[in-house]
Amino acid sequence: MGKTENSATNSRLTENEAKISYLIKDIEDLSDIVAKQSRELEKLNKKVSFLIQKETERDDISGVVLGDKPPHW
């Protein structure tokens, strides 16, 4: 292998290593975003479940069934 080939190989290797390091950082950033969104989604699911439960309780007290059409329909 000549000096030029060795230099070109080293250059490509360095370039690929740089690309890989950027990709690793991107993956770590995306993983952090997914984890944050997962926590937010869990909180929202709990809130929705709580609101559905409260609405069901309110409907039980008032006698209205969730999903019933209003009288003017």
mmCIF file of the C-alpha atoms, coordinates in Angstrom:
data_MODEL
# 
_entry.id   MODEL 
# 
loop_
_atom_site.group_PDB 
_atom_site.id 
_atom_site.type_symbol 
_atom_site.label_atom_id 
_atom_site.label_alt_id 
_atom_site.label_comp_id 
_atom_site.label_asym_id 
_atom_site.label_entity_id 
_atom_site.label_seq_id 
_atom_site.pdbx_PDB_ins_code 
_atom_site.Cartn_x 
_atom_site.Cartn_y 
_atom_site.Cartn_z 
_atom_site.occupancy 
_atom_site.B_iso_or_equiv 
_atom_site.pdbx_formal_charge 
_atom_site.auth_seq_id 
_atom_site.auth_comp_id 
_atom_site.auth_asym_id 
_atom_site.auth_atom_id 
_atom_site.pdbx_PDB_model_num 
ATOM 1  C CA . MET A 1 1  ? 0.000   0.000  0.000  1.00 0.00 ? 1  MET A CA 1 
ATOM 2  C CA . GLY A 1 2  ? 1.438   3.334  -1.020 1.00 0.00 ? 2  GLY A CA 1 
ATOM 3  C CA . LYS A 1 3  ? 1.691   6.505  0.978  1.00 0.00 ? 3  LYS A CA 1 
ATOM 4  C CA . THR A 1 4  ? -1.243  8.072  -0.922 1.00 0.00 ? 4  THR A CA 1 
ATOM 5  C CA . GLU A 1 5  ? -3.493  5.074  -0.329 1.00 0.00 ? 5  GLU A CA 1 
ATOM 6  C CA . ASN A 1 6  ? -2.600  5.019  3.356  1.00 0.00 ? 6  ASN A CA 1 
ATOM 7  C CA . SER A 1 7  ? -3.344  8.740  3.669  1.00 0.00 ? 7  SER A CA 1 
ATOM 8  C CA . ALA A 1 8  ? -6.686  8.351  1.869  1.00 0.00 ? 8  ALA A CA 1 
ATOM 9  C CA . THR A 1 9  ? -7.607  5.400  4.093  1.00 0.00 ? 9  THR A CA 1 
ATOM 10 C CA . ASN A 1 10 ? -6.727  7.359  7.237  1.00 0.00 ? 10 ASN A CA 1 
ATOM 11 C CA . SER A 1 11 ? -8.714  10.336 5.984  1.00 0.00 ? 11 SER A CA 1 
ATOM 12 C CA . ARG A 1 12 ? -11.793 8.180  5.313  1.00 0.00 ? 12 ARG A CA 1 
ATOM 13 C CA . LEU A 1 13 ? -11.369 6.473  8.676  1.00 0.00 ? 13 LEU A CA 1 
ATOM 14 C CA . THR A 1 14 ? -11.175 9.823  10.476 1.00 0.00 ? 14 THR A CA 1 
ATOM 15 C CA . GLU A 1 15 ? -14.200 11.088 8.548  1.00 0.00 ? 15 GLU A CA 1 
ATOM 16 C CA . ASN A 1 16 ? -16.197 7.968  9.415  1.00 0.00 ? 16 ASN A CA 1 
ATOM 17 C CA . GLU A 1 17 ? -15.201 8.216  13.080 1.00 0.00 ? 17 GLU A CA 1 
ATOM 18 C CA . ALA A 1 18 ? -16.412 11.818 13.151 1.00 0.00 ? 18 ALA A CA 1 
ATOM 19 C CA . LYS A 1 19 ? -19.713 10.840 11.530 1.00 0.00 ? 19 LYS A CA 1 
ATOM 20 C CA . ILE A 1 20 ? -20.171 8.009  14.010 1.00 0.00 ? 20 ILE A CA 1 
ATOM 21 C CA . SER A 1 21 ? -19.511 10.309 16.970 1.00 0.00 ? 21 SER A CA 1 
ATOM 22 C CA . TYR A 1 22 ? -22.157 12.762 15.673 1.00 0.00 ? 22 TYR A CA 1 
ATOM 23 C CA . LEU A 1 23 ? -24.607 9.908  15.166 1.00 0.00 ? 23 LEU A CA 1 
ATOM 24 C CA . ILE A 1 24 ? -23.986 8.627  18.703 1.00 0.00 ? 24 ILE A CA 1 
ATOM 25 C CA . LYS A 1 25 ? -24.678 12.102 20.089 1.00 0.00 ? 25 LYS A CA 1 
ATOM 26 C CA . ASP A 1 26 ? -27.871 12.339 18.002 1.00 0.00 ? 26 ASP A CA 1 
ATOM 27 C CA . ILE A 1 27 ? -29.022 8.950  19.291 1.00 0.00 ? 27 ILE A CA 1 
ATOM 28 C CA . GLU A 1 28 ? -28.357 9.978  22.883 1.00 0.00 ? 28 GLU A CA 1 
ATOM 29 C CA . ASP A 1 29 ? -30.267 13.243 22.349 1.00 0.00 ? 29 ASP A CA 1 
ATOM 30 C CA . LEU A 1 30 ? -33.196 11.380 20.786 1.00 0.00 ? 30 LEU A CA 1 
ATOM 31 C CA . SER A 1 31 ? -33.172 8.877  23.632 1.00 0.00 ? 31 SER A CA 1 
ATOM 32 C CA . ASP A 1 32 ? -33.414 11.735 26.141 1.00 0.00 ? 32 ASP A CA 1 
ATOM 33 C CA . ILE A 1 33 ? -36.305 13.254 24.195 1.00 0.00 ? 33 ILE A CA 1 
ATOM 34 C CA . VAL A 1 34 ? -38.150 9.929  24.048 1.00 0.00 ? 34 VAL A CA 1 
ATOM 35 C CA . ALA A 1 35 ? -37.663 9.406  27.786 1.00 0.00 ? 35 ALA A CA 1 
ATOM 36 C CA . LYS A 1 36 ? -38.989 12.902 28.533 1.00 0.00 ? 36 LYS A CA 1 
ATOM 37 C CA . GLN A 1 37 ? -41.992 12.395 26.252 1.00 0.00 ? 37 GLN A CA 1 
ATOM 38 C CA . SER A 1 38 ? -42.674 9.042  27.885 1.00 0.00 ? 38 SER A CA 1 
ATOM 39 C CA . ARG A 1 39 ? -42.806 10.685 31.319 1.00 0.00 ? 39 ARG A CA 1 
ATOM 40 C CA . GLU A 1 40 ? -45.085 13.436 29.984 1.00 0.00 ? 40 GLU A CA 1 
ATOM 41 C CA . LEU A 1 41 ? -47.342 10.879 28.318 1.00 0.00 ? 41 LEU A CA 1 
ATOM 42 C CA . GLU A 1 42 ? -47.601 8.905  31.547 1.00 0.00 ? 42 GLU A CA 1 
ATOM 43 C CA . LYS A 1 43 ? -48.616 12.065 33.438 1.00 0.00 ? 43 LYS A CA 1 
ATOM 44 C CA . LEU A 1 44 ? -51.200 12.951 30.796 1.00 0.00 ? 44 LEU A CA 1 
ATOM 45 C CA . ASN A 1 45 ? -52.630 9.424  30.829 1.00 0.00 ? 45 ASN A CA 1 
ATOM 46 C CA . LYS A 1 46 ? -53.044 9.647  34.604 1.00 0.00 ? 46 LYS A CA 1 
ATOM 47 C CA . LYS A 1 47 ? -54.776 13.022 34.273 1.00 0.00 ? 47 LYS A CA 1 
ATOM 48 C CA . VAL A 1 48 ? -57.117 11.734 31.566 1.00 0.00 ? 48 VAL A CA 1 
ATOM 49 C CA . SER A 1 49 ? -57.970 8.657  33.651 1.00 0.00 ? 49 SER A CA 1 
ATOM 50 C CA . PHE A 1 50 ? -58.663 10.897 36.626 1.00 0.00 ? 50 PHE A CA 1 
ATOM 51 C CA . LEU A 1 51 ? -60.895 13.200 34.555 1.00 0.00 ? 51 LEU A CA 1 
ATOM 52 C CA . ILE A 1 52 ? -62.798 10.250 33.069 1.00 0.00 ? 52 ILE A CA 1 
ATOM 53 C CA . GLN A 1 53 ? -63.343 8.862  36.564 1.00 0.00 ? 53 GLN A CA 1 
ATOM 54 C CA . LYS A 1 54 ? -64.586 12.246 37.843 1.00 0.00 ? 54 LYS A CA 1 
ATOM 55 C CA . GLU A 1 55 ? -66.890 12.683 34.848 1.00 0.00 ? 55 GLU A CA 1 
ATOM 56 C CA . THR A 1 56 ? -68.286 9.178  35.346 1.00 0.00 ? 56 THR A CA 1 
ATOM 57 C CA . GLU A 1 57 ? -68.906 9.920  39.020 1.00 0.00 ? 57 GLU A CA 1 
ATOM 58 C CA . ARG A 1 58 ? -70.601 13.197 38.108 1.00 0.00 ? 58 ARG A CA 1 
ATOM 59 C CA . ASP A 1 59 ? -72.756 11.460 35.516 1.00 0.00 ? 59 ASP A CA 1 
ATOM 60 C CA . ASP A 1 60 ? -73.717 8.773  38.050 1.00 0.00 ? 60 ASP A CA 1 
ATOM 61 C CA . ILE A 1 61 ? -74.893 11.480 40.429 1.00 0.00 ? 61 ILE A CA 1 
ATOM 62 C CA . SER A 1 62 ? -76.821 13.394 37.750 1.00 0.00 ? 62 SER A CA 1 
ATOM 63 C CA . GLY A 1 63 ? -78.160 10.268 35.986 1.00 0.00 ? 63 GLY A CA 1 
ATOM 64 C CA . VAL A 1 64 ? -76.602 11.173 32.640 1.00 0.00 ? 64 VAL A CA 1 
ATOM 65 C CA . VAL A 1 65 ? -74.809 8.372  30.822 1.00 0.00 ? 65 VAL A CA 1 
ATOM 66 C CA . LEU A 1 66 ? -71.474 9.304  29.241 1.00 0.00 ? 66 LEU A CA 1 
ATOM 67 C CA . GLY A 1 67 ? -71.955 9.446  25.488 1.00 0.00 ? 67 GLY A CA 1 
ATOM 68 C CA . ASP A 1 68 ? -75.711 9.998  25.543 1.00 0.00 ? 68 ASP A CA 1 
ATOM 69 C CA . LYS A 1 69 ? -76.988 12.454 22.992 1.00 0.00 ? 69 LYS A CA 1 
ATOM 70 C CA . PRO A 1 70 ? -78.500 15.628 24.410 1.00 0.00 ? 70 PRO A CA 1 
ATOM 71 C CA . PRO A 1 71 ? -82.310 15.879 24.359 1.00 0.00 ? 71 PRO A CA 1 
ATOM 72 C CA . HIS A 1 72 ? -82.369 18.284 21.400 1.00 0.00 ? 72 HIS A CA 1 
ATOM 73 C CA . TRP A 1 73 ? -80.862 15.635 19.081 1.00 0.00 ? 73 TRP A CA 1 
# 
